[in-house]
Amino acid sequence: MVKLTEYDVLLKLHHTGKTDRESFVHLVRGDARFEKESERVIYARIRSLKNHKYASEKGSLLEVNIENPRVWDLLAFIYWSTLKNKDFNILLDAGLSSLFGAVISGCKTLGDLTKQLKKSKPTLLGHINTLVENGFLRKTREKPLVLEANINDHTLYYINYLGLDFSQYSKEHPLESIPEVHSKKLMQDLIRLHTYSTTVTEGNTASEEDVQKVLENRPVKLTPKEMMEIVNTEKAVEKLIEYSGEEITEERLLGLHAMLMNNLVDTPGEYYYGRKRIIGSAHKPPDSKEVVDSTLKAVINFTRKHADTNPLYIAPMAHLMFVSIHPFQDGNGRMARLLHSWILLKRNLPLFAYDPDKKNQYFNLLEGARNTDSWEFIKFCNIEHKKILEKHTQSN
């Protein structure tokens, strides 16, 4: 019989909603893996969830404690692990999570890990192999053993739940700085630049000159749909600039999507819970309300937890997480780049843009960030953003 954990119980409770204990015990036992589990064990797991404030019991009804932001971070990791066909119970083992945290903080050799974690080498090697097999760590050298943490769509949820920071990561992976924006004229120019970059990435055939003409209401040889995409994007970016000093919230993200996709999809400003596909990617985005809602809440929590971290790291990480969720019927890439820009704007940095002629590289690096590690994608965003800004500055 598979051992029932508090994480299994939390997942079952989230799917069930409010329920009384007797009914919930019956539901847990309805899972073939736990059909012989004792009532005492199930109640013990419920008690553990309540002690951690992941579950609450009001009157005779049990439910997930949705008032605790951390419960969304945990659920997001559990759901994303399931999406990746990984065992979340193994990955949430205290020994594995402490090892991963130590590597993130810069402790990367077996000797250093032995000293810091006070574990035997055989035990650590077992944990290391498990994390390597699951794509959380990679060996950059075998003898002597040197480890590197993979920062990908899965491990970002792990990092988020464990409350780890990127202070050591940023020291080991330096990025070039990007100057702040204080000029209103430059901001207006950047709106056009972002609009051009993000719409062409998604297949719009406009040139920079075409975008300028559309925004000035001059005639162009574009389809009505292409012109609508450009007009909508400008409106969404202008609203984003109004939000630049405000908290990132679901309500505001939905409002931005409603503007961005007005007259382009059937349900602008609403999540889409059907089956979705990312063209050219093997990744299958979540298609259930439970997974989409939990992971999006976790992404927003991630941006808030790292509000003081260099946004040149956090913005592309959030970009990766959001576009991998793919919560909308259409416009997911454009929304991911708006979120990226929002994180930059909060620190007076320019709207994100890059040369859309490099969109194939952009998509390939996003795919690599999902499969292994996001450093090349983060670096691409930084380098290409800086290049297009410098090109724009030199031409004006």
N, C-alpha and C positions, 0 to 999 in steps of 0.2 A: 504493500500500500504506500502511495506517495504521501510524504509528510505534508500536512496542511500548515501553511505559514500565515502570518498576519497580512502579508502582501496578497496572497490568494483571497483572503477574506475581504480585504479592501476592494479588490477588483470586482468580486461578486457583489458586494454591497453597492458599489458605484453603478453597476448594471441594473441592480434591483430597484434602487431608490428606497424611499421610506418603507420600513417593514417591521413587524414585531419579531421577537426572538424566535418563537416557535416556528413561524413561517420561514424565517431565515435559515434555521438549522435544517429544515426540510429542503430548502433550495440548495444549500451547500452539499448535502448528501445526494442531491439529484445529479451531481457531477460524478461520473463513474470513478474518477480518481479518489474521491473522498466519501464514497457511499458507506464505508464502515467506520468513519470517524466518529468518536464519541462526542456527546453533547458537552462534556466537561472541557475537552480540547477546543471545541469551537467557541465556547464561552471565554476560554482563556485568551484566544486570539482576539476576540472582540474587546476584552478588557485591555489588552495591550494597545490596540488601536485607540481606545478612549484615553489611555494614559498619555499617548503621544499626541492627543488632540486631532487625530485623523478621522475619528468617528465621534458622534454624539448620540445621546439617547434622551429624548424628551418624551416624558410620559412613558408610554409602552413602545415607542417607535424608535428604531435604529436608523441612522442615516450617515452618509459621509459628511464630515464637517467642512462644508464649502467656505466657511468664513476663515479658515486657516489657509493662507496662500501656499504654504509648503505642501499641502495635500495635493495641489495641482502639479507641483514639481515632481512629486513621487509618482502620481498616476501617469504623468506624461512619460516618465522614464519606463514605467512598467509597460505602457501601451506601445512605446517605440521599440522596446525590446521584443515584444510579441510580434510587431510588424517585421522586425529583422530576424525572426525565428531564433531568438536568443533567450536563455533561461534567466529571467530577472531575479529569481531567488538565489541563484549562484552568484550573480554579479552584485547583489546587495549584501552579500556576506561581509561582515565587518573586516575580516582580514584582507579581502580583495580591495575594498574601498579605501582602507587606510594605505595600502600599497600604492594604489593609483594616485592618491593624494600626495604621497611622499614623492613620487616621480614628477608630478606637476610642480611641486615646490622646489625641484632641482636635485633631488637625491636619486641618482640614476645608476649607480654601480651596485653590485651585489653586496660588496663590503659595507658601503655606506648605508644601504637599506637594512642590513643585519644590525648595525649599530643603532640606527634610528628607531626601528620597529621592534627591536629586541626579540626577533624570531630566528629560528634555526634556518640555516641555508636550505635544507631539503624542503621545509615548509614554504619558504619564500619562493623557491624554484617552482613548486607546485602552483602557487598563486600566480607567479609570472607567466607560466605556460598557459594557464586558464585565460588570463587577460590578453595574452598574445593571440590565442586561438579565437577569441571573441572580437579581435580587432581593436582592443583598447590600448594596447602597448605594441611596440615593435622593437626588435633588437637591432641596434645600429652597429653593434660589434658583438661577436660571440666570445672571444677570448682576449682580454678580460670582458665579461659581459657588461654592456652599456645599453640602457633602455631609453626610449623616447615615448612620450604619450601621444597617441593619435587624437587630434582634435577634429572630430567629424560630427555629422548630424546626430549620431547616437550618443557619443561621449559628451557632447555639449549638454544633453539632458542629465547625464550623470553628474557632470561638474556643477550644473545648476542645483540639483537636488542636494549634493554633498556640501554646497556652499564654498567651493574652492575659488581661488582668485587667479588672475593671470599676471601677477607682478613678476614672477620669475620667467614666465613664458615670454613676456614682452622684452625682458633683458636678453634672452637667448635668441629672440627673433626680432631684431630691430627693423623699424619702418621709417621711411623718410617723412618728415613733417609736411603738412599742408597749411598754407597761411589762412588765417581767419578772414572772414568777409565782413566789411563794415560799410561798403559803398552800396547805395541803393541802385545805382546804374549797373554795377557789376551783378547785383542780385537779379535784376531784370534780364541781363544777358545770360545768366546761369539758368534761368527758367527756360529760355529757348534752348539752351544747350542740353539740359536734362530731357526736355520734351523730345528733341531730335534723337538723342541717344537711346532713350528707353522705348520709343515707339518703333524705331527702325530695328531694334533688337528683336522685336516681336513680328517682323515681316512687313512693316510699313515701308513703302518704296520712296518716301520723301527724301529730298536732299536737305541740307541745312537751309538753303535758300528757299525751298518750298515751305519749310516750317515757318520761316520768317514771313513769307507771303500770306500763309493761312492765318497767322496770328495778327496780321495787319489787314485781314479781310480783302486780300487781293487775289485775283484769279490764278489757279494752278491746274496742272494736268494730273490730278489725283482723283481717286474714287471718293464718293461721298463718305464711305466708311473710313477711309484713311484720313480725310479731313476731320471727321468727328473724333477720331482717336486723338488727333493733335489738339483740337479745341478742348476736349475733355481733360487731357493731361495737363494742359496749362491751368485750367480751373482747379484741378486737384492739387497741383503744386502751389498755386497761390493760397489755397486753403491750408496746405501744409505749413507754409511760411507763417501764417497766422497762429498755427499750433506750435511753432518752433520752441517756445518757452514753456509749453504745457506738458503734462504727463502723457505718455503714450497709453491709450486705453483702447479697449475693443470697440467701444461706441464710436470713437473718432476714426479708427481704422475702417469700420463699416461705412461711415459717412464718406470717407475718402474714396472707397471702392464705388459707392453709389454715384459719385461725381465722375470718377474715372471711366466707368462702364455704362454711363447713361445712354440709353438707346442702342447699346451694343450687345447686351445680354438680356435675357428674360427677367432675371432677378438681381439687378444691381444692388449692392449693399447687403446681400444675404449670403450666408455660407451655403455651399452645395455639398450635400452628403451622399451623392451618388458616386459611381465608379468613375475615376479620372485617370488620365494617362499623360505623362510628360513625354512629348515627342523626342525620340532619340535616347531615352533613358530607360534603364532596366528597373528603376525605382518605381514602386507602386504606392502612390500616396494613400493615406487613410481615407476610408469612405463611410465611416460611422460617426454619428454625432458625438458619442462619448470620447472617441480618440481626437477628433478635430478640435472640439471645445477644450479638452484638457491640455493638449499640446500648445494651442494658441495662448491659453492663460499662462502656461509655463514660459513661453517666449517673452511675453510681456513682463513677467516676473524677472526673467533674465536681464532684460534691458534696464530694469529699475535697480536690481542688485549691483549692476556694473555701471551705474550712472557716472561714477567718478573714474572709471577705467578709461584709458585712451580709446576714444571712439573709432579710431582707425582699425582697431582689432574687433571691437564689439559689433560695429555696424555690419561688416561682412559675415560675422558669425550669425547674427540675427537674420540677416538676408538669407543665408543658407538654411537655417531652421524653418523660416517662414515659407520659402519657396518649395521646400521638401514636403511641408504639410499640404500645400496646394489647396487651400480651403474654399476657393471660389470656382465657379463654373468656367470663368476666363478672367484674364487680367492678373494672374498670380505673380508673374515675373515683374510686371509693372508695379504691383503693390509691394513686392519685396524690395524693389529699388527705391520706392517712396519711404519705406520703413528705414532702409539704409540711410537715406538722406535725412530723415527726421532725427536719427541719432547724431548725425554730424551737425545738423542745424542747432541742436540744443547746446552745442559747444562752439557756436559761431563759425563752423567750418562750411565750405561750399556744398551745395547739392551734389550728389553723386552722379557722375557721368563718365563715359569712356567712349572710345571710338567704336561705333557699332560694326565697323568692318571686321572687328576682332570678335564678333559674337560667337563664332564657332569655338574659338579658344575659351571664351567665357563659359559656354555650356559644357565643354569638355572638363574644365577645371571644377565646375560645380559638381559634375558627376564624380570626379576623383575625390572631391571633398566628402561626398556621401560614402564612397566605397572605402576610403583609407584615411586621408588626412587633408585638412583644409588650408594648410600653410600656403601652398602655391596659389590657391584662390584668393586668400587674404592679400598676398603680395601682389597679385595681378590687379586687384581692386585699387590698391595703393599706388602702384606704378602708373597704371593707365589713367587713373583719375588725375594724378599729378601732370601727366603728359598732356592731356586734353586741356587742362587749365592753363598750362604754360603756352600751348599753341594758341589758345584763345587770347591770352594776355599779349602775346607778341604780335597778333594780327590786329590789335586795337590800339 
